[in-house]
């Protein structure tokens, strides 16, 4: 093996605020070493570590890479409702009447991410 992905890095205008949002999304926490005002803030999760880097420019175009979330202990729709309550915005609703599909949301800085069906929902439909 030659390389492993160490972090998924996300540029942002307020690293601590956006990291706190994502820590809440992923039921994790901001690293104990990070405080408000830091230019780099880490969120360690089971699936991937997210590193938020403060940059001067704001987001201006669609993400070339985005995260796809799969709820573990609730349905897709319950997770979407929870994330909207945390400050996410619904950008594109691709949910279908038969229960398939996903929704694209935006985080507080406009970075797109998707919410897919849980494994239990996938199994129930197949």
N, CA, C and O atoms as CSV, one atom per row, in Angstrom:
chain,resi,resn,atom,element,x,y,z
A,1,UNK,N,N,0.851,-1.164,0.000
A,1,UNK,CA,C,0.000,0.000,0.000
A,1,UNK,C,C,0.901,1.233,0.000
A,1,UNK,O,O,1.839,1.317,0.793
A,2,UNK,N,N,0.622,2.182,-0.881
A,2,UNK,CA,C,1.482,3.355,-0.984
A,2,UNK,C,C,0.954,4.564,-0.239
A,2,UNK,O,O,1.746,5.330,0.310
A,3,UNK,N,N,-0.357,4.763,-0.199
A,3,UNK,CA,C,-0.920,5.946,0.458
A,3,UNK,C,C,-2.279,5.643,1.058
A,3,UNK,O,O,-2.989,4.748,0.599
A,4,UNK,N,N,-2.633,6.390,2.081
A,4,UNK,CA,C,-3.967,6.381,2.664
A,4,UNK,C,C,-4.449,7.823,2.724
A,4,UNK,O,O,-3.644,8.747,2.843
A,5,UNK,N,N,-5.747,8.013,2.642
A,5,UNK,CA,C,-6.300,9.348,2.832
A,5,UNK,C,C,-6.234,9.657,4.315
A,5,UNK,O,O,-6.808,8.931,5.128
A,6,UNK,N,N,-5.541,10.727,4.675
A,6,UNK,CA,C,-5.402,11.107,6.082
A,6,UNK,C,C,-6.562,11.980,6.534
A,6,UNK,O,O,-7.136,11.757,7.600
A,7,UNK,N,N,-6.908,12.978,5.719
A,7,UNK,CA,C,-8.010,13.889,6.008
A,7,UNK,C,C,-8.774,14.151,4.721
A,7,UNK,O,O,-8.234,14.018,3.623
A,8,UNK,N,N,-10.023,14.520,4.871
A,8,UNK,CA,C,-10.744,15.205,3.817
A,8,UNK,C,C,-10.704,16.672,4.244
A,8,UNK,O,O,-11.202,17.023,5.313
A,9,UNK,N,N,-10.113,17.524,3.412
A,9,UNK,CA,C,-9.898,18.915,3.775
A,9,UNK,C,C,-10.943,19.797,3.108
A,9,UNK,O,O,-11.215,19.667,1.915
A,10,UNK,N,N,-11.526,20.696,3.899
A,10,UNK,CA,C,-12.584,21.575,3.416
A,10,UNK,C,C,-12.155,23.018,3.666
A,10,UNK,O,O,-11.918,23.415,4.807
A,11,UNK,N,N,-12.056,23.803,2.586
A,11,UNK,CA,C,-11.768,25.224,2.713
A,11,UNK,C,C,-13.016,25.933,3.225
A,11,UNK,O,O,-14.133,25.557,2.870
A,12,UNK,N,N,-12.833,26.951,4.053
A,12,UNK,CA,C,-13.976,27.658,4.620
A,12,UNK,C,C,-13.537,29.018,5.122
A,12,UNK,O,O,-12.342,29.308,5.188
A,13,UNK,N,N,-14.508,29.858,5.477
A,13,UNK,CA,C,-14.177,31.189,5.988
A,13,UNK,C,C,-14.107,31.228,7.515
A,13,UNK,O,O,-13.479,32.125,8.076
A,14,UNK,N,N,-14.741,30.272,8.194
A,14,UNK,CA,C,-14.673,30.186,9.655
A,14,UNK,C,C,-14.479,28.722,10.031
A,14,UNK,O,O,-15.447,27.976,10.181
A,15,UNK,N,N,-13.228,28.320,10.179
A,15,UNK,CA,C,-12.902,26.907,10.383
A,15,UNK,C,C,-13.566,26.330,11.633
A,15,UNK,O,O,-14.101,25.223,11.587
A,16,UNK,N,N,-13.541,27.048,12.724
A,16,UNK,CA,C,-14.096,26.502,13.969
A,16,UNK,C,C,-15.618,26.364,13.879
A,16,UNK,O,O,-16.171,25.350,14.303
A,17,UNK,N,N,-16.290,27.367,13.335
A,17,UNK,CA,C,-17.755,27.308,13.225
A,17,UNK,C,C,-18.193,26.168,12.311
A,17,UNK,O,O,-19.121,25.431,12.642
A,18,UNK,N,N,-17.532,26.019,11.163
A,18,UNK,CA,C,-17.935,24.962,10.242
A,18,UNK,C,C,-17.568,23.590,10.800
A,18,UNK,O,O,-18.328,22.636,10.632
A,19,UNK,N,N,-16.435,23.478,11.450
A,19,UNK,CA,C,-16.057,22.209,12.082
A,19,UNK,C,C,-17.062,21.827,13.163
A,19,UNK,O,O,-17.396,20.651,13.308
A,20,UNK,N,N,-17.542,22.801,13.916
A,20,UNK,CA,C,-18.542,22.532,14.954
A,20,UNK,C,C,-19.835,22.022,14.339
A,20,UNK,O,O,-20.441,21.090,14.868
A,21,UNK,N,N,-20.273,22.619,13.222
A,21,UNK,CA,C,-21.454,22.128,12.508
A,21,UNK,C,C,-21.267,20.666,12.124
A,21,UNK,O,O,-22.127,19.831,12.403
A,22,UNK,N,N,-20.132,20.356,11.479
A,22,UNK,CA,C,-19.897,18.989,11.017
A,22,UNK,C,C,-19.698,18.011,12.175
A,22,UNK,O,O,-20.079,16.846,12.063
A,23,UNK,N,N,-19.116,18.458,13.274
A,23,UNK,CA,C,-19.003,17.595,14.456
A,23,UNK,C,C,-20.395,17.209,14.944
A,23,UNK,O,O,-20.617,16.060,15.327
A,24,UNK,N,N,-21.333,18.152,14.934
A,24,UNK,CA,C,-22.710,17.849,15.317
A,24,UNK,C,C,-23.375,16.909,14.318
A,24,UNK,O,O,-24.089,15.988,14.715
A,25,UNK,N,N,-23.145,17.134,13.026
A,25,UNK,CA,C,-23.703,16.255,11.995
A,25,UNK,C,C,-23.251,14.817,12.222
A,25,UNK,O,O,-24.053,13.887,12.136
A,26,UNK,N,N,-21.973,14.640,12.510
A,26,UNK,CA,C,-21.368,13.311,12.597
A,26,UNK,C,C,-21.309,12.760,14.025
A,26,UNK,O,O,-20.638,11.759,14.279
A,27,UNK,N,N,-22.011,13.415,14.954
A,27,UNK,CA,C,-22.036,12.996,16.357
A,27,UNK,C,C,-20.618,12.794,16.872
A,27,UNK,O,O,-20.294,11.774,17.480
A,28,UNK,N,N,-19.786,13.791,16.612
A,28,UNK,CA,C,-18.397,13.755,17.006
A,28,UNK,C,C,-18.091,15.031,17.780
A,28,UNK,O,O,-18.989,15.641,18.361
A,29,UNK,N,N,-16.832,15.430,17.787
A,29,UNK,CA,C,-16.473,16.680,18.439
A,29,UNK,C,C,-15.257,17.288,17.743
A,29,UNK,O,O,-14.489,16.606,17.065
A,30,UNK,N,N,-15.119,18.575,17.936
A,30,UNK,CA,C,-13.936,19.276,17.460
A,30,UNK,C,C,-12.766,18.823,18.326
A,30,UNK,O,O,-12.935,18.596,19.524
A,31,UNK,N,N,-11.594,18.693,17.738
A,31,UNK,CA,C,-10.401,18.271,18.475
A,31,UNK,C,C,-10.185,19.153,19.699
A,31,UNK,O,O,-10.406,20.363,19.651
A,32,UNK,N,N,-9.754,18.540,20.788
A,32,UNK,CA,C,-9.485,19.272,22.026
A,32,UNK,C,C,-8.405,20.338,21.844
A,32,UNK,O,O,-8.335,21.283,22.630
A,33,UNK,N,N,-7.569,20.198,20.826
A,33,UNK,CA,C,-6.489,21.155,20.573
A,33,UNK,C,C,-6.962,22.414,19.845
A,33,UNK,O,O,-6.206,23.378,19.730
A,34,UNK,N,N,-8.214,22.416,19.349
A,34,UNK,CA,C,-8.701,23.517,18.529
A,34,UNK,C,C,-9.651,24.419,19.312
A,34,UNK,O,O,-10.423,23.959,20.154
A,35,UNK,N,N,-9.572,25.721,19.010
A,35,UNK,CA,C,-10.410,26.724,19.677
A,35,UNK,C,C,-10.932,27.713,18.634
A,35,UNK,O,O,-10.375,27.805,17.540
A,36,UNK,N,N,-12.005,28.462,18.965
A,36,UNK,CA,C,-12.494,29.477,18.031
A,36,UNK,C,C,-11.360,30.418,17.620
A,36,UNK,O,O,-10.539,30.828,18.441
A,37,UNK,N,N,-11.338,30.744,16.334
A,37,UNK,CA,C,-10.300,31.621,15.800
A,37,UNK,C,C,-9.143,30.878,15.164
A,37,UNK,O,O,-8.345,31.483,14.449
A,38,UNK,N,N,-9.030,29.562,15.409
A,38,UNK,CA,C,-7.961,28.784,14.772
A,38,UNK,C,C,-8.166,28.751,13.262
A,38,UNK,O,O,-9.298,28.723,12.780
A,39,UNK,N,N,-7.061,28.754,12.520
A,39,UNK,CA,C,-7.120,28.679,11.058
A,39,UNK,C,C,-7.316,27.263,10.554
A,39,UNK,O,O,-7.762,27.069,9.423
A,40,UNK,N,N,-6.993,26.267,11.369
A,40,UNK,CA,C,-7.163,24.859,11.013
A,40,UNK,C,C,-7.848,24.167,12.188
A,40,UNK,O,O,-7.423,24.305,13.335
A,41,UNK,N,N,-8.913,23.421,11.892
A,41,UNK,CA,C,-9.671,22.745,12.948
A,41,UNK,C,C,-9.991,21.328,12.469
A,41,UNK,O,O,-10.420,21.124,11.333
A,42,UNK,N,N,-9.775,20.358,13.354
A,42,UNK,CA,C,-9.928,18.944,13.013
A,42,UNK,C,C,-11.158,18.342,13.699
A,42,UNK,O,O,-11.425,18.598,14.873
A,43,UNK,N,N,-11.895,17.536,12.934
A,43,UNK,CA,C,-12.985,16.715,13.470
A,43,UNK,C,C,-12.625,15.270,13.160
A,43,UNK,O,O,-12.519,14.889,11.994
A,44,UNK,N,N,-12.437,14.466,14.201
A,44,UNK,CA,C,-12.087,13.058,14.043
A,44,UNK,C,C,-13.355,12.225,14.147
A,44,UNK,O,O,-14.076,12.304,15.142
A,45,UNK,N,N,-13.625,11.427,13.119
A,45,UNK,CA,C,-14.781,10.545,13.130
A,45,UNK,C,C,-14.318,9.137,12.782
A,45,UNK,O,O,-13.188,8.934,12.336
A,46,UNK,N,N,-15.193,8.183,12.988
A,46,UNK,CA,C,-14.866,6.793,12.686
A,46,UNK,C,C,-14.601,6.619,11.194
A,46,UNK,O,O,-13.659,5.922,10.818
A,47,UNK,N,N,-15.402,7.228,10.348
A,47,UNK,CA,C,-15.271,7.027,8.910
A,47,UNK,C,C,-14.146,7.802,8.259
A,47,UNK,O,O,-13.455,7.273,7.387
A,48,UNK,N,N,-13.949,9.040,8.664
A,48,UNK,CA,C,-12.926,9.891,8.050
A,48,UNK,C,C,-12.669,11.084,8.953
A,48,UNK,O,O,-13.564,11.532,9.670
A,49,UNK,N,N,-11.467,11.589,8.918
A,49,UNK,CA,C,-11.154,12.815,9.645
A,49,UNK,C,C,-11.373,13.984,8.693
A,49,UNK,O,O,-10.934,13.948,7.544
A,50,UNK,N,N,-12.052,15.016,9.177
A,50,UNK,CA,C,-12.293,16.205,8.382
A,50,UNK,C,C,-11.429,17.328,8.919
A,50,UNK,O,O,-11.432,17.607,10.119
A,51,UNK,N,N,-10.692,17.971,8.030
A,51,UNK,CA,C,-9.831,19.086,8.402
A,51,UNK,C,C,-10.374,20.347,7.733
A,51,UNK,O,O,-10.485,20.410,6.509
A,52,UNK,N,N,-10.706,21.337,8.536
A,52,UNK,CA,C,-11.257,22.591,8.040
A,52,UNK,C,C,-10.158,23.643,8.047
A,52,UNK,O,O,-9.544,23.909,9.081
A,53,UNK,N,N,-9.917,24.237,6.888
A,53,UNK,CA,C,-8.847,25.208,6.696
A,53,UNK,C,C,-9.471,26.548,6.334
A,53,UNK,O,O,-10.231,26.646,5.370
A,54,UNK,N,N,-9.151,27.574,7.106
A,54,UNK,CA,C,-9.674,28.903,6.846
A,54,UNK,C,C,-8.949,29.517,5.659
A,54,UNK,O,O,-7.719,29.552,5.621
A,55,UNK,N,N,-9.728,30.005,4.681
A,55,UNK,CA,C,-9.180,30.675,3.501
A,55,UNK,C,C,-9.893,32.013,3.329
A,55,UNK,O,O,-11.006,32.179,3.828
A,56,UNK,N,N,-9.278,32.971,2.636
A,56,UNK,CA,C,-9.894,34.301,2.524
A,56,UNK,C,C,-11.082,34.361,1.560
A,56,UNK,O,O,-11.979,35.184,1.741
A,57,UNK,N,N,-11.098,33.510,0.551
A,57,UNK,CA,C,-12.168,33.588,-0.439
A,57,UNK,C,C,-13.371,32.733,-0.019
A,57,UNK,O,O,-13.221,31.738,0.691
A,58,UNK,N,N,-14.561,33.137,-0.468
A,58,UNK,CA,C,-15.771,32.372,-0.185
A,58,UNK,C,C,-16.000,31.362,-1.296
A,58,UNK,O,O,-15.406,31.458,-2.370
A,59,UNK,N,N,-16.855,30.409,-1.034
A,59,UNK,CA,C,-17.201,29.398,-2.042
A,59,UNK,C,C,-17.924,30.081,-3.195
A,59,UNK,O,O,-18.791,30.926,-2.974
A,60,UNK,N,N,-17.570,29.714,-4.434
A,60,UNK,CA,C,-18.198,30.379,-5.575
A,60,UNK,C,C,-18.797,29.429,-6.603
A,60,UNK,O,O,-19.612,29.856,-7.421
A,61,UNK,N,N,-18.420,28.154,-6.586
A,61,UNK,CA,C,-18.959,27.201,-7.557
A,61,UNK,C,C,-19.293,25.885,-6.853
A,61,UNK,O,O,-18.961,25.687,-5.685
A,62,UNK,N,N,-19.961,24.987,-7.593
A,62,UNK,CA,C,-20.326,23.681,-7.060
A,62,UNK,C,C,-19.071,22.905,-6.658
A,62,UNK,O,O,-18.030,22.988,-7.308
A,63,UNK,N,N,-19.203,22.153,-5.569
A,63,UNK,CA,C,-18.089,21.305,-5.117
A,63,UNK,C,C,-17.711,20.307,-6.202
A,63,UNK,O,O,-18.586,19.797,-6.902
A,64,UNK,N,N,-16.437,20.025,-6.351
A,64,UNK,CA,C,-15.986,18.949,-7.230
A,64,UNK,C,C,-15.983,17.628,-6.483
A,64,UNK,O,O,-16.077,16.570,-7.105
A,65,UNK,N,N,-15.876,17.667,-5.166
A,65,UNK,CA,C,-15.916,16.496,-4.302
A,65,UNK,C,C,-16.906,16.820,-3.190
A,65,UNK,O,O,-16.929,17.941,-2.680
A,66,UNK,N,N,-17.723,15.839,-2.815
A,66,UNK,CA,C,-18.643,16.075,-1.707
A,66,UNK,C,C,-18.797,14.808,-0.873
A,66,UNK,O,O,-18.414,13.721,-1.305
A,67,UNK,N,N,-19.355,14.956,0.314
A,67,UNK,CA,C,-19.593,13.824,1.207
A,67,UNK,C,C,-20.987,13.271,0.967
A,67,UNK,O,O,-21.931,14.032,0.751
A,68,UNK,N,N,-21.122,11.952,1.003
A,68,UNK,CA,C,-22.416,11.271,0.987
A,68,UNK,C,C,-22.606,10.655,2.358
A,68,UNK,O,O,-21.788,9.845,2.794
A,69,UNK,N,N,-23.671,11.027,3.041
A,69,UNK,CA,C,-23.952,10.520,4.378
A,69,UNK,C,C,-24.998,9.422,4.311
A,69,UNK,O,O,-25.960,9.518,3.550
A,70,UNK,N,N,-24.810,8.378,5.107
A,70,UNK,CA,C,-25.798,7.309,5.239
A,70,UNK,C,C,-26.148,7.198,6.722
A,70,UNK,O,O,-25.304,6.806,7.527
A,71,UNK,N,N,-27.384,7.537,7.088
A,71,UNK,CA,C,-27.782,7.445,8.496
A,71,UNK,C,C,-27.599,6.023,9.016
A,71,UNK,O,O,-27.805,5.051,8.290
A,72,UNK,N,N,-27.211,5.919,10.282
A,72,UNK,CA,C,-26.977,4.613,10.889
A,72,UNK,C,C,-28.092,4.201,11.836
A,72,UNK,O,O,-28.350,3.007,11.988
A,73,UNK,N,N,-28.746,5.135,12.465
A,73,UNK,CA,C,-29.748,4.785,13.477
A,73,UNK,C,C,-31.078,5.502,13.269
A,73,UNK,O,O,-31.876,5.621,14.199
A,74,UNK,N,N,-31.314,5.975,12.061
A,74,UNK,CA,C,-32.575,6.636,11.729
A,74,UNK,C,C,-32.768,6.553,10.225
A,74,UNK,O,O,-31.874,6.110,9.503
A,75,UNK,N,N,-33.926,6.976,9.754
A,75,UNK,CA,C,-34.191,6.957,8.320
A,75,UNK,C,C,-33.530,8.156,7.638
A,75,UNK,O,O,-33.093,9.104,8.291
A,76,UNK,N,N,-33.471,8.086,6.342
A,76,UNK,CA,C,-32.944,9.199,5.541
A,76,UNK,C,C,-33.731,10.472,5.844
A,76,UNK,O,O,-33.139,11.526,6.075
A,77,UNK,N,N,-35.060,10.380,5.844
A,77,UNK,CA,C,-35.882,11.571,6.044
A,77,UNK,C,C,-35.738,12.130,7.458
A,77,UNK,O,O,-35.737,13.348,7.640
A,78,UNK,N,N,-35.616,11.268,8.448
A,78,UNK,CA,C,-35.371,11.734,9.815
A,78,UNK,C,C,-34.024,12.446,9.901
A,78,UNK,O,O,-33.895,13.465,10.578
A,79,UNK,N,N,-33.019,11.901,9.207
A,79,UNK,CA,C,-31.695,12.520,9.218
A,79,UNK,C,C,-31.720,13.870,8.514
A,79,UNK,O,O,-31.096,14.822,8.982
A,80,UNK,N,N,-32.421,13.963,7.414
A,80,UNK,CA,C,-32.532,15.244,6.707
A,80,UNK,C,C,-33.173,16.280,7.620
A,80,UNK,O,O,-32.698,17.414,7.694
A,81,UNK,N,N,-34.236,15.912,8.310
A,81,UNK,CA,C,-34.898,16.842,9.234
A,81,UNK,C,C,-33.934,17.283,10.337
A,81,UNK,O,O,-33.900,18.462,10.692
A,82,UNK,N,N,-33.154,16.350,10.880
A,82,UNK,CA,C,-32.183,16.681,11.930
A,82,UNK,C,C,-31.132,17.658,11.414
A,82,UNK,O,O,-30.790,18.625,12.095
A,83,UNK,N,N,-30.618,17.406,10.208
A,83,UNK,CA,C,-29.577,18.257,9.640
A,83,UNK,C,C,-30.102,19.653,9.315
A,83,UNK,O,O,-29.394,20.644,9.498
A,84,UNK,N,N,-31.332,19.730,8.839
A,84,UNK,CA,C,-31.930,21.044,8.594
A,84,UNK,C,C,-32.037,21.814,9.907
A,84,UNK,O,O,-31.843,23.029,9.933
A,85,UNK,N,N,-32.344,21.113,10.991
A,85,UNK,CA,C,-32.409,21.737,12.308
A,85,UNK,C,C,-31.056,22.234,12.801
A,85,UNK,O,O,-30.986,23.166,13.602
A,86,UNK,N,N,-29.975,21.608,12.318
A,86,UNK,CA,C,-28.618,22.031,12.697
A,86,UNK,C,C,-28.119,23.219,11.873
A,86,UNK,O,O,-27.085,23.807,12.192
A,87,UNK,N,N,-28.857,23.573,10.809
A,87,UNK,CA,C,-28.448,24.713,9.991
A,87,UNK,C,C,-28.165,24.393,8.541
A,87,UNK,O,O,-27.793,25.286,7.781
A,88,UNK,N,N,-28.330,23.140,8.131
A,88,UNK,CA,C,-28.162,22.790,6.714
A,88,UNK,C,C,-29.342,23.359,5.921
A,88,UNK,O,O,-30.374,23.720,6.487
A,89,UNK,N,N,-29.165,23.430,4.594
A,89,UNK,CA,C,-30.198,23.928,3.701
A,89,UNK,C,C,-30.442,22.870,2.627
A,89,UNK,O,O,-29.492,22.289,2.102
A,90,UNK,N,N,-31.705,22.618,2.300
A,90,UNK,CA,C,-32.046,21.675,1.242
A,90,UNK,C,C,-31.803,22.350,-0.106
A,90,UNK,O,O,-32.409,23.377,-0.408
A,91,UNK,N,N,-30.905,21.763,-0.922
A,91,UNK,CA,C,-30.562,22.333,-2.225
A,91,UNK,C,C,-31.238,21.603,-3.377
A,91,UNK,O,O,-31.625,22.231,-4.363
A,92,UNK,N,N,-31.383,20.292,-3.267
A,92,UNK,CA,C,-31.954,19.499,-4.360
A,92,UNK,C,C,-32.554,18.237,-3.771
A,92,UNK,O,O,-31.844,17.436,-3.162
A,93,UNK,N,N,-33.836,18.053,-3.943
A,93,UNK,CA,C,-34.538,16.895,-3.381
A,93,UNK,C,C,-34.727,15.845,-4.465
A,93,UNK,O,O,-35.550,16.016,-5.364
A,94,UNK,N,N,-33.968,14.760,-4.381
A,94,UNK,CA,C,-34.026,13.677,-5.357
A,94,UNK,C,C,-34.696,12.435,-4.771
A,94,UNK,O,O,-34.502,11.332,-5.281
A,95,UNK,N,N,-35.488,12.603,-3.697
A,95,UNK,CA,C,-36.219,11.486,-3.109
A,95,UNK,C,C,-37.391,11.131,-4.014
A,95,UNK,O,O,-38.078,12.011,-4.533
A,96,UNK,N,N,-37.610,9.829,-4.198
A,96,UNK,CA,C,-38.663,9.325,-5.077
A,96,UNK,C,C,-39.817,8.762,-4.263
A,96,UNK,O,O,-39.628,8.350,-3.119
A,97,UNK,N,N,-41.021,8.741,-4.851
A,97,UNK,CA,C,-42.189,8.206,-4.139
A,97,UNK,C,C,-42.008,6.758,-3.654
A,97,UNK,O,O,-42.622,6.361,-2.663
A,98,UNK,N,N,-41.169,5.967,-4.346
A,98,UNK,CA,C,-40.965,4.570,-3.933
A,98,UNK,C,C,-39.943,4.424,-2.802
A,98,UNK,O,O,-39.617,3.306,-2.404
A,99,UNK,N,N,-39.433,5.554,-2.281
A,99,UNK,CA,C,-38.490,5.507,-1.162
A,99,UNK,C,C,-37.029,5.551,-1.571
A,99,UNK,O,O,-36.160,5.702,-0.712
A,100,UNK,N,N,-36.733,5.424,-2.856
A,100,UNK,CA,C,-35.354,5.506,-3.313
A,100,UNK,C,C,-34.937,6.975,-3.405
A,100,UNK,O,O,-35.741,7.871,-3.147
A,101,UNK,N,N,-33.707,7.209,-3.766
A,101,UNK,CA,C,-33.227,8.567,-3.991
A,101,UNK,C,C,-32.489,9.145,-2.802
A,101,UNK,O,O,-32.234,8.465,-1.808
A,102,UNK,N,N,-32.155,10.408,-2.930
A,102,UNK,CA,C,-31.340,11.107,-1.940
A,102,UNK,C,C,-31.720,12.579,-1.946
A,102,UNK,O,O,-32.523,13.025,-2.766
A,103,UNK,N,N,-31.136,13.320,-1.027
A,103,UNK,CA,C,-31.301,14.778,-0.998
A,103,UNK,C,C,-29.918,15.410,-0.921
A,103,UNK,O,O,-29.030,14.917,-0.226
A,104,UNK,N,N,-29.756,16.504,-1.644
A,104,UNK,CA,C,-28.521,17.273,-1.574
A,104,UNK,C,C,-28.781,18.476,-0.677
A,104,UNK,O,O,-29.711,19.252,-0.898
A,105,UNK,N,N,-27.940,18.610,0.332
A,105,UNK,CA,C,-28.044,19.714,1.276
A,105,UNK,C,C,-26.796,20.578,1.171
A,105,UNK,O,O,-25.797,20.176,0.574
A,106,UNK,N,N,-26.863,21.754,1.750
A,106,UNK,CA,C,-25.710,22.634,1.853
A,106,UNK,C,C,-25.407,22.893,3.315
A,106,UNK,O,O,-26.321,23.080,4.118
A,107,UNK,N,N,-24.123,22.906,3.666
A,107,UNK,CA,C,-23.739,23.238,5.043
A,107,UNK,C,C,-23.810,24.763,5.210
A,107,UNK,O,O,-24.125,25.459,4.245
A,108,UNK,N,N,-23.528,25.300,6.398
A,108,UNK,CA,C,-23.658,26.743,6.599
A,108,UNK,C,C,-22.809,27.621,5.676
A,108,UNK,O,O,-23.096,28.810,5.538
A,109,UNK,N,N,-21.776,27.067,5.042
A,109,UNK,CA,C,-20.979,27.846,4.088
A,109,UNK,C,C,-21.297,27.473,2.641
A,109,UNK,O,O,-20.611,27.917,1.720
A,110,UNK,N,N,-22.334,26.661,2.439
A,110,UNK,CA,C,-22.782,26.343,1.087
A,110,UNK,C,C,-22.153,25.121,0.455
A,110,UNK,O,O,-22.426,24.837,-0.711
A,111,UNK,N,N,-21.316,24.380,1.180
A,111,UNK,CA,C,-20.721,23.157,0.634
A,111,UNK,C,C,-21.790,22.081,0.521
A,111,UNK,O,O,-22.493,21.790,1.489
A,112,UNK,N,N,-21.909,21.489,-0.671
A,112,UNK,CA,C,-22.919,20.478,-0.901
A,112,UNK,C,C,-22.535,19.138,-0.276
A,112,UNK,O,O,-21.362,18.770,-0.233
A,113,UNK,N,N,-23.551,18.418,0.208
A,113,UNK,CA,C,-23.384,17.035,0.643
A,113,UNK,C,C,-24.722,16.331,0.459
A,113,UNK,O,O,-25.768,16.979,0.417
A,114,UNK,N,N,-24.690,15.015,0.349
A,114,UNK,CA,C,-25.905,14.251,0.092
A,114,UNK,C,C,-26.244,13.360,1.278
A,114,UNK,O,O,-25.368,12.928,2.027
A,115,UNK,N,N,-27.533,13.097,1.427
A,115,UNK,CA,C,-28.013,12.166,2.436
A,115,UNK,C,C,-28.740,11.051,1.697
A,115,UNK,O,O,-29.736,11.279,1.010
A,116,UNK,N,N,-28.218,9.841,1.858
A,116,UNK,CA,C,-28.785,8.661,1.208
A,116,UNK,C,C,-29.658,7.890,2.191
A,116,UNK,O,O,-29.780,8.266,3.357
A,117,UNK,N,N,-30.260,6.816,1.712
A,117,UNK,CA,C,-31.073,5.949,2.575
A,117,UNK,C,C,-30.179,5.168,3.520
A,117,UNK,O,O,-29.024,4.876,3.210
A,118,UNK,N,N,-30.730,4.838,4.672
A,118,UNK,CA,C,-30.024,3.980,5.624
A,118,UNK,C,C,-29.930,2.564,5.055
A,118,UNK,O,O,-30.631,2.217,4.105
A,119,UNK,N,N,-29.060,1.759,5.645
A,119,UNK,CA,C,-28.942,0.359,5.210
A,119,UNK,C,C,-30.266,-0.372,5.417
A,119,UNK,O,O,-30.658,-1.181,4.576
A,120,UNK,N,N,-30.958,-0.099,6.518
A,120,UNK,CA,C,-32.247,-0.744,6.774
A,120,UNK,C,C,-33.258,-0.383,5.697
A,120,UNK,O,O,-34.031,-1.241,5.270
A,121,UNK,N,N,-33.268,0.867,5.247
A,121,UNK,CA,C,-34.190,1.279,4.179
A,121,UNK,C,C,-33.817,0.603,2.861
A,121,UNK,O,O,-34.700,0.202,2.104
A,122,UNK,N,N,-32.546,0.475,2.583
A,122,UNK,CA,C,-32.107,-0.186,1.351
A,122,UNK,C,C,-32.528,-1.656,1.345
A,122,UNK,O,O,-32.999,-2.175,0.334
A,123,UNK,N,N,-32.350,-2.312,2.484
A,123,UNK,CA,C,-32.682,-3.722,2.600
A,123,UNK,C,C,-34.187,-3.948,2.467
A,123,UNK,O,O,-34.617,-4.920,1.847
A,124,UNK,N,N,-34.984,-3.056,3.045
A,124,UNK,CA,C,-36.443,-3.180,3.021
A,124,UNK,C,C,-37.000,-3.062,1.609
A,124,UNK,O,O,-38.026,-3.670,1.303
A,125,UNK,N,N,-36.348,-2.292,0.744
A,125,UNK,CA,C,-36.844,-2.069,-0.619
A,125,UNK,C,C,-36.381,-3.147,-1.586
A,125,UNK,O,O,-37.050,-3.393,-2.590
A,126,UNK,N,N,-35.246,-3.802,-1.309
A,126,UNK,CA,C,-34.704,-4.761,-2.279
A,126,UNK,C,C,-35.431,-6.055,-2.330
A,126,UNK,O,O,-35.066,-6.937,-3.107
